[in-house]
Amino acid sequence: MSSRPALDVASAPRVFVLDGEREHEVFDVLSITDELLRVRSPLLFEVGEELQVRVEASPTSSNVTVRVRAHIGSTDARVTELEILPATS
């Protein structure tokens, strides 16, 4: 049994970086699986950096921790891979 949250990607998903009580929409979502978010952003997060995010994919919303796994492609078309980390109890 997986400890990762199930994500419904039936509609256009959105990902928000959580910062205390505030949330920031800094990603254009390209694809989502149960283990990986592929996004574009004008911000360049450091590889290995962990972020708290909310993934909204109608009709569900999940708060998860992600780790920046890689940046792929040229500067103009860079794709950031965010690995979804297992939930901790």
N, C-alpha and C positions, 0 to 999 in steps of 0.2 A: 504494500500500500504506500502510495507516494505522500510525502509531507508537504508537497508543493500545492498551492491553491490552483484549482481548475479555473481557466480563463475562457470566457465565452467571447469569440471574435466574430460574431455574426454581423455586427455593425462596425462602423469606423471607430476603432479604439483610440483612447487618449491616455497619455501618461503624464502625471504631474509629479514634480519633485517636491517632497514634503520638507518644510523648514519650520519646525515648531507649529504654530497655529496657521502659518501661511503655506500656500501651495503655488508652485510656479510651473507653467506650461512651457517648457523649453524644448520639447521633442516633437518631431514629425514622425509618427509611427509608420514603419514600413512593413513589419511583420511581427507576429507574436506566436510563440509556442509555449508549452508548459515550462520550458527551461530557459528560453532566450527571447529577449526583445531586440529587434534590429530597428534603430532609430537614426534620425538626422537631427543635428542641433547646431546652432551658431556657437554654442559653448563647447569647449574641449575639456572634458573631464579626464583626470589622470587614470591610466590603466592601473587597475587594482583598487581604485577608489570605490567605496561602498556608499550607496544612496538609498534613502527611504523614499519609495514612490507609491503612488496610487495608480492602479491600472483600471480605467473605466472602459468597459466593453458591454454595451447595453445587453441585457438589463442588470449586469453585475458590476461590482466594484470591489477590488482587492488591494489591500495595503501589503506591500512586499519589500524586502531588501534585495537590492541588485548590486552586482559588482561589475565595474567596467572591465570587460574582457579584452576588447581590441578596438582599434580604429582601422577601417579598411577603405581603400580607395584614395583618390586624389583629394587635395584640399577642397576643390570646388564640389566634389560629390562624395565627401567622406560619410561613411556609415559607421555608427558606433554600435557595438554588440554589448548588451547588458545581460549578464547571466543572473537568472533568478535564483536566489539562495534559499535553501530549505528553511521553513519556519522553525523558530526555536520556541520551546515551551518555557 
